[in-house]
Amino acid sequence: MIGDVANVEAGQEFSTRRQAHEAGVHRPLQAGICGTKKSGAESIVVSGGYKDDEDYGEVIVYTGHGGQDGAGNQVSDQTLDDSGNAALVTSYLEGLPVRVLRGFQAGPPFAPATGYRYDGLYRVTSYGSKLGIDGFLIWQFRLEAYDGTPTPHVTQQPELPDTAAESEAQTVAGNETPERVTSTVQRIVRSSAVKRQVKAWHDDQCQICDLRIEVPGGSYSEGAHIRALGAPHNGPDTTSNVLCLCPNCHVMLDAGAIVIEDDLTVVRSGQPVGTLRTDPRHAIDLECIRHHRARWRQ
């Protein structure tokens, strides 16, 4: 089950993992990640099991599964073939929510004093690999709380500078040789079952430009509604109103830089650029195509 669990609110505490299992918050009694590559991650437990974990409350840097010995030391590399790690990759690619359960073993400031606490829904906003503290390759996943998810209760306040002068000095000192970091920003597009079906039919290949974006652990595409949902457009949330697109083509479709003719000719910036690629399993609603075209050709 992806997302919220009936009758369980963020902040609810459980004495044992079995109680959390029975409530449906986190089903495994031992594994820290619940999910599969196909479905995505249902839930994770933050319990101090990996030395490289970092918990900032509304942001968690979560170390993937695998490569540890019985004493909790990393003795081999982690891989994205591990089912739990693969599940978190899918959650990132599909924009799916992940339930977070914190255990007392993780320690302050955000862990409960005893037992376990359900802390609501987070989303995976990035992931990557690095050499961990023990010298082996690990995969880490950055999770951020959804808007509206309560801030976890703090059991111990973080240490602050001793004096205001020290704080001010640290603030204005600056850095004569600042580190330069290259980063990639990815739009978070939450997938519904309808979008995921369309993307599966097309194997994540854009129906307009044929691009298939390969990333570690899988491929990425976006499900784009042709006729927008909600007022004033009121488009249906059906597979016939969804296209499998790359992020660029998705943005251009949403902004009217791309429109589609009734014969499925793709028109970009007023010029025909090809024909929408189709699949026998995926019927396209021409009324939605016409509504989108009329919206941008007025």
For each residue, the residues with C-beta under 8 A, 3 or more apart:
1: 5 24 42
2: 39 40 42 96 97
3: 96 97 99 121
4: 8 99 121
5: 1 8 23 24 25 99
6: 24
7: 23
8: 4 5 12 23 24 25 118
9: 12 118
10: 118 119 120 121 149 150
11: 117 118 119 120 150 153
12: 8 9 23 117 118
13: 112 115 116 117 118
14: 17 19 20 23 25 101 115 116 117 118
15: 19 114 115 116
16: 19 20 115 116
17: 14 20 21 26 29 30 45 103 116
18: 21 22 29
19: 14 15 16 22 23 116
20: 14 16 17 23 25 26 101 116 118
21: 17 18 24 25 26 27 28 29
22: 18 19
23: 5 7 8 12 14 19 20 118
24: 1 5 6 8 21 27
25: 5 8 14 20 21 43 99 101 118
26: 17 20 21 34 42 43 44 45 99 101
27: 21 24 34 42 43
28: 21 31 32 34
29: 17 18 21
30: 17
31: 28 34 65 84
32: 28 44 45 47 49 65 84
33: 41 43 44 64 65 83 84 85 87 88
34: 26 27 28 31 41 42 43 44 84 87
35: 39 40 41 42 43 83 84 87 88 90 91
36: 39 40 83 86 87 90
37: 83 86 87 89 90 217 218
38: 90
39: 2 35 36 42 87 90
40: 2 35 36 87 88 90 91 94 96 98
41: 33 34 35 44 84 87 88 90 91 96 98 124
42: 1 2 26 27 34 35 39 87 98 99
43: 25 26 27 33 34 35 98 99 100 101
44: 26 32 33 34 41 62 88 98 99 100 101 143
45: 17 26 32 101 102 103 116
46: 53 55 60 62 100 101 102 103 106 111
47: 32 102 103 104 105 106
48: 53 103 105 106 107 111
49: 32 53 68 72 105
50: 53 63 68 72 74 132 138
51: 63 72 74 132 133 134
52: 61 63 132 133 138 140
53: 46 48 49 50 60 61 62 63 106
54: 60 61
55: 46 60 61 102 106 110 111
56: 59 60 61 110
57: 109 110 145 151 152 154
58: 144 145 149 151 152
59: 56 142 143 144 145
60: 46 53 54 55 56 100 122 142 143 144
61: 52 53 54 55 56 140 141 142 143
62: 44 46 53 88 140 141 142 143
63: 50 51 52 53 132 138 139 140
64: 33 78 80 82 84 85 88 138 139 140 141
65: 31 32 33 78 82 84 85
66: 76 78 79 82 84 85
67: 74 75 76 77 78 136 138
68: 49 50 72 73 74 75
69: 72 73 75
70:
71:
72: 49 50 51 68 69
73: 68 69 134
74: 50 51 67 68 132 133 134 135 136 138
75: 67 68 69 134 136
76: 66 67 136
77: 67 136 137 138
78: 64 65 66 67 82 85 129 136 137 138 139
79: 66 82 85 139
80: 64 85 86 89 139 216 217
81: 85 86
82: 64 65 66 78 79 85 86
83: 33 35 36 37 86 87
84: 31 32 33 34 35 41 64 65 66 87 88
85: 33 64 65 66 78 79 80 81 82 88 89 139 217
86: 36 37 80 81 82 83 89 90 217 218
87: 33 34 35 36 37 39 40 41 42 83 84 90 91
88: 33 35 40 41 44 62 64 84 85 91 92 98 124 127 141
89: 37 80 85 86 92 93 127 215 216 217 218
90: 35 36 37 38 39 40 41 86 87 93 94 96 218
91: 35 40 41 87 88 94 95 96 97 98 123 124
92: 88 89 95 124 125 126 127 141
93: 89 90 215 218 219 220
94: 40 90 91 190 191 196
95: 91 92 123 188 189 190 191
96: 2 3 40 41 90 91 123 190 191
97: 2 3 91 121 122 123 146 190
98: 40 41 42 43 44 88 91 121 122 123 124 143
99: 3 4 5 25 26 42 43 44 118 120 121 122
100: 43 44 46 60 118 119 120 121 122 143
101: 14 20 25 26 43 44 45 46 116 117 118 119
102: 45 46 47 55 106 110 111 112 116 117 119 152
103: 17 45 46 47 48 106 111 112 115 116
104: 47 107 111 112 113 114 115 116
105: 47 48 49 111
106: 46 47 48 53 55 102 103 110 111
107: 48 104 111
108: 111 154 155 156
109: 57 154 155 156 157 158
110: 55 56 57 102 106 152 153 154 155
111: 46 48 55 102 103 104 105 106 107 108 155
112: 13 102 103 104 115 116 117 153 155
113: 104 155
114: 15 104
115: 13 14 15 16 103 104 112
116: 13 14 15 16 17 19 20 45 101 102 103 104 112
117: 11 12 13 14 101 102 112 152 153
118: 8 9 10 11 12 13 14 20 23 25 99 100 101
119: 10 11 100 101 102 145 149 150 152
120: 10 11 99 100 145 146 149 150
121: 3 4 10 97 98 99 100 145 146 149
122: 60 97 98 99 100 143 144 145 146 149
123: 91 95 96 97 98 143 144 146 188
124: 41 88 91 92 98 127 141 142 143
125: 92 142 143 144 186 188
126: 92 141 142 184 186
127: 88 89 92 124 139 140 141 142 216
128: 139 140
129: 78 137 138 139 140 216
130: 137 138 140
131: 135 136 137 138
132: 50 51 52 63 74 135 136 137 138
133: 51 52 74
134: 51 73 74 75
135: 74 131 132
136: 67 74 75 76 77 78 131 132
137: 77 78 129 130 131 132
138: 50 52 63 64 67 74 77 78 129 130 131 132
139: 63 64 78 79 80 85 127 128 129
140: 52 61 62 63 64 127 128 129 130
141: 61 62 64 88 92 124 126 127
142: 59 60 61 62 124 125 126 127
143: 44 59 60 61 62 98 100 122 123 124 125
144: 58 59 60 122 123 125
145: 57 58 59 119 120 121 122 149 151
146: 97 120 121 122 123 149
147:
148:
149: 10 58 119 120 121 122 145 146
150: 10 11 119 120
151: 57 58 145
152: 57 58 102 110 117 119
153: 11 110 112 117
154: 57 108 109 110 157
155: 108 109 110 111 112 113
156: 108 109
157: 109 154 160
158: 109
159:
160: 157 167
161: 164 166 167 170
162: 166
163: 166 167
164: 161 167 168
165: 168 169
166: 161 162 163 169 170
167: 160 161 163 164 170 171
168: 164 165 171 172
169: 165 166 172 173
170: 161 166 167 173
171: 167 168
172: 168 169
173: 169 170
174:
175: 178 179
176:
177:
178: 175
179: 175
180:
181:
182:
183:
184: 126
185:
186: 125 126
187: 222 247
188: 95 123 125
189: 95 222 223 250
190: 94 95 96 97
191: 94 95 96 195 196 199 223
192: 195 196 223 237
193: 196 197
194: 197 198 223 237 238 239 242
195: 191 192 198 199 222 223 242
196: 94 191 192 193 199 200 223
197: 193 194 200 201 239
198: 194 195 201 202 223 239 242 243 244 282
199: 191 195 196 202 204 221 222 223 244
200: 196 197 203
201: 197 198 244 279 281 282
202: 198 199 205 206 207 221 244 277 279 282
203: 200 212 219
204: 199 212 213 219 220 221 244
205: 202 210 211 212 221 244 277
206: 202 209 210 211 212 221 244 245 246 249
207: 202 243 244 245 276 277 278
208: 243 245 246 249 253 258 266 273 274 276 277
209: 206 246 248 249
210: 205 206 277
211: 205 206 246 248 249
212: 203 204 205 206 219 221
213: 204 219 220 221 246 247
214: 219
215: 89 93 218 219 220
216: 80 89 127 129
217: 37 80 85 86 89
218: 37 86 89 90 93 215
219: 93 203 204 212 213 214 215
220: 93 204 213 215
221: 199 202 204 205 206 212 213 244 245 246
222: 187 189 195 199 244 245 246 247 250
223: 189 191 192 194 195 196 198 199 242 243 244 245
224: 242 243 244 245 249 250 253 254
225: 228 229 235 237 241 242
226: 235 241 242 243 253 260 284 285 288 289 291 292
227: 233 234 235 236 241 285 287 288 291 292
228: 225 233 235 254
229: 225 233 234 235 237
230: 233 234
231: 234
232:
233: 227 228 229 230 291 295
234: 227 229 230 231
235: 225 226 227 228 229 241 288 291
236: 227 240 241 285 288
237: 192 194 225 229 241
238: 194 241 242 285
239: 194 197 198 242 282 283
240: 236 282 283 284 285 288
241: 225 226 227 235 236 237 238 285 288
242: 194 195 198 223 224 225 226 238 239
243: 198 207 208 223 224 226 253 276 284
244: 198 199 201 202 204 205 206 207 221 222 223 224
245: 206 207 208 221 222 223 224 249 250 253
246: 206 208 209 211 213 221 222 249 250
247: 187 213 222 250 251
248: 209 211 251 252
249: 206 208 209 211 224 245 246 252 253 258
250: 189 222 224 245 246 247 253 254
251: 247 248 254 255 257
252: 248 249 255 257 258 268
253: 208 224 226 243 245 249 250 256 257 258 292
254: 224 228 250 251
255: 251 252
256: 253 259 295 296
257: 251 252 253 268 269
258: 208 249 252 253 266 267 268
259: 256 267 292 293 296 297
260: 226 264 265 266 267 276 289 292 293
261: 264 265 267 289 293
262: 286 289 290
263: 275
264: 260 261 275 276 278 284 289
265: 260 261 272 274 275 276
266: 208 258 260 272 273 274 275 276
267: 258 259 260 261 270 271 272 273
268: 252 257 258 271 273
269: 257
270: 267
271: 267 268
272: 265 266 267
273: 208 266 267 268
274: 208 265 266
275: 263 264 265 266
276: 207 208 243 260 264 265 266 284
277: 202 205 207 208 210
278: 207 264 282 284
279: 201 202 282
280:
281: 201
282: 198 201 202 239 240 278 279
283: 239 240
284: 226 240 243 264 276 278 288 289
285: 226 227 236 238 240 241 288 289
286: 262 289 290
287: 227 290 291
288: 226 227 235 236 240 241 284 285 291 292
289: 226 260 261 262 264 284 285 286 292 293
290: 262 286 287 293 294
291: 226 227 233 235 287 288 294 295
292: 226 227 253 259 260 288 289 295 296
293: 259 260 261 289 290 296 297
294: 290 291 297 298
295: 233 256 291 292 298
296: 256 259 292 293
297: 259 293 294
298: 294 295
